[in-house]
Each structure stands twice: as C-alpha cells, then as structure tokens.
Amino acid sequence: MKKLGFALILLMSIFAHAQVSINVNIGTPPNWGPQGYDDSRYYYLPDIDTYYDVAQKQFIYDNNGRWVRESRLPAQYRQYDLYGGYKVVLNDYRGDAPYAYHTKHRANYPKGYHGSPQKNRGNKPDKNYKQNNKQKPQHGNDRKDNSNKSRGNSNKKDQNHHDDRH
C-alpha cells in the first residue's frame, strides 16, 4: 500500500511539473516586442496587417488569399520599423491561426492604430539611437550636449546658446 501511495504522489508531481512547463514555455519575445507581455503568443501589427507568432518566431501574413508563415517580413515590408510600429498583443486567442479573427482585428485596429504607450523589450540595434530608444539625437553626437554641463556658465559663448528641444 505504501508503494502505491508513493507511486501516486510521484506521478502527480511529474504531471504538475509538465503542466507548468507547457503553460509557461511560450517562447522568448523579440527585442522589438512590447515590454510586459512575455506570456503572450501573438502580436498583430496593424500598420502592415501582419501577425507575429512568438512561439514559432514567424510572421503570418495574407499572400493573395493564402496565410503564409515566414521568419522574415514580406519583401514589401522589409523596411518597416518593428521597434517603432505599434504591436497589438492578442491575449484572448489560443490556437495556431490568429487570422481566424482577422476581420475583427482589422476593424478594431486599423492601419495607424496606437493604443496605450508601449516600451520595447530591448533597444533598437542602431548606434545612432539614444539608449532609452525615444529619438535620434538632433544635433549630432550626444557628447556635444553633455560636454557643456560640467562647465556651468563660465564659457561666454555658451551663455547665448538656444536649446530648441522641448
């Protein structure tokens, strides 16, 4: 009887561990993905009418009436800025075909749609972007702007400097 009880406990513990692994192991979201949604499987990109499957690391798009999965964006969207574009996180869908609700997604999130502000999981891999990924420096190198801060007002030519950033 003790052996049966021990086997039952062992079996239940293995099942519980397997269930947690399945539920949590969706995949690692891309750096351009929205921060705070690591457990979401799909994003909808309204600007280019495309889905992204985090688990499969694939874009899903309509190609002449047929839904295609590719690891890269279609040729016409290869220049699209994934870091700058808005990503709608689809938390209400389970399955392998988010495009089953494409009509609804397209109506609720038209091209140009922007919901609440998003931060990306990582920085855009472009050395010209500031570390906080907000905007490119407007006057060349960032060091130029920071170099005057330590001098205070001792330099006469800097006293009349107009900072047009607001």
WOHUHU-V77302 format. One record per pair of residues at least 6 apart in sequence whose C-alpha atoms are under 6 Angstrom apart, sorted by the first residue. I is the first residue (numbers start at 1). J is the second residue. Records with the same first field share a line. If there is no record, write none. Layout:
I = J / J
This chain:
26 = 55
27 = 54 / 55
29 = 54
31 = 121 / 122
32 = 82 / 83 / 120
33 = 120 / 121
34 = 119 / 120 / 121
35 = 119 / 120 / 121
41 = 53 / 54
42 = 52 / 53 / 90
43 = 51 / 52 / 87 / 88 / 89 / 90
44 = 50 / 51 / 87 / 88
45 = 51 / 87
46 = 109 / 110 / 111
47 = 111 / 112
50 = 60 / 61
51 = 59 / 60
52 = 58 / 59 / 60
58 = 69 / 70 / 71
59 = 69 / 70 / 71
60 = 68 / 69
61 = 67 / 68
123 = 133
129 = 136
